[in-house]
């Protein structure tokens, strides 16, 4: 029986077999899996850290399946007249933007937004972000048995849950640590 890596809270069954199938898809890829757009190779551990940090960010800020503009504005800009100074206008505009930003954060992040955010922190960079997304694409392809499947579309399906996203990100980190450069099996 294949080893399952998920909890009962998720409808996504990540098995060792699926990870091995994803590894084979990576070998069949047209480009080096672990080399980013910088031209430099990232270790499996670096990609795994990026995915782990993405999970932590989604747990902290909340997850949303898709992002959309708010249906109602959270604040209003005050009216101005000839007596309003530029300083007052700029202050009002900044306050408005802060209110909108706070309301947006309260709605949560999509999985892709969280991946991108981590790419600009001490836990990742643009290379680990792109490689992590490639890893997640491979896992979704192995999970669905469809080589055209992509993580972005998979993560936004109507029935997707936070637990599903976390299960796939966790599997991605395990995949990176197992099959990425610097992995014990690769040494």
Secondary structure, 3 states (H helix, E strand, C coil): CCCECCCCCCCCCCEHHHHHHHHHHHHCCCCCCCECCCCCECCHHHHHHHHHHHHHHHHHHCECCCCCCCCCCCCCCCCCCCCCCHHHHHHHHHHHHHHHHHHHHHCCECHHHHHHHHCCCCCCCHHHHHHHHHHHHHHHHHHHCCCCCCHHHHHCCCCCCHHHHHHHHHHHHHHHHHHCCCCHHHC
